[in-house]
Amino acid sequence: MPKILDGVAIAAAIKQEVAEQVKVLAAGGVRPGLAAVLVGNVAASQIYVRSKVQTCEELGIFSEMITPPEDITTEAMLDLINALNDREDIDGILIQLPLPKQVDTKALLDAVSPAKDVDGFHPVNAGRLQAGRPALAPCTPAGVIEILKRSGIPISGQNAVVVGRSDIVGKPAAMLLLHQNATVTICHSKTRDLAAETREADILVAAIGRAGFITPEMVKPGATVIDVGINRITDEAEFYKFFKGDAKREAAFAKRGSTIVGDVDPRAFEVAGAYTPVPGGVGPLTIAMLMANTVQAAKMRRGL
């Protein structure tokens, strides 16, 4: 039986460590602060940002949710970001994506001070990460490394294959694995004979954004499979393709009309030696690492 890597438990452990660090900082008169900027009324984004703010409260981090109107201009958003850059009580700035189409997303992300870039998206932090220098790393890839380390999965000397080359997950995940002395291959939609590459992976990271894309024959027997994908399925035929015979999932799908599947076909987990489930795998680590980055930013800004 493959080992299930419990992201919920690992995230809880990280949050507990963050809470302890916050107490130590508080004893020295420092309270880390996070500003979450949410534009418009996208329901999923609102839920996600509220959960981040709530987690801040639970861990003792100061948080402020800023909600500009849907029709805000790029110039007004830049003024807002610059004001947050200047505030001493704010250590981390989070801009919830996606932004309305009239707002220049790249300009906004670049405007965030690298010292407060707790999402790890700024080109300066990307460069520092590549150079192996202290940096705020993107939360999801950092969470992938924490799952592997805390689950006792060896990284050094292993063949790691990352499927997906996004700036948010694929590229930084590959860089972090490389810094842990893995031999890393990055694959993508244009890779020739993708299955031949993935079958060489001791550690396979799926981050391509396509439901059930990694099939059983693409997985090396005994490999560790990290599924970063979160894809909502509403089509009944597609649901039964992945979950036929799973009575619990079938009942939930019948009730809700949808379910979540990762970038890995669930049947591929049977081939693996260890894997992250969806949900309950990588997802919980994203918020936990955001909290860790906020505390790290507070320390780095003060030379602690």
ABEGO torsion letter per residue (X at the ends): XBBBBBAAAAAAAAAAAAAAAAAAAAAAGBBBBBBBBBBEABAAAAAAAAAAAAAAAAAGBBBBBBBBBAABBAAAAAAAAAAAAABAABABBBBBOBBBAABBAAAAAAABBAAABAAGABAAAAAAAAAGBBBBBBAAAAAAAAAAAAAGBBABGBBBBBBEABAAAAAAAAAAAAAAGBBBBBBBAABBGAAAAAAABABBBBBAGBBGABBAAABBBGBBBBBABBBBBABAAAAAAAABGBAAAAAAAAAAGBBBBBABBAAAAAABABBBBOBGBAAAAAAAAAAAAAAAAAAAAAGX
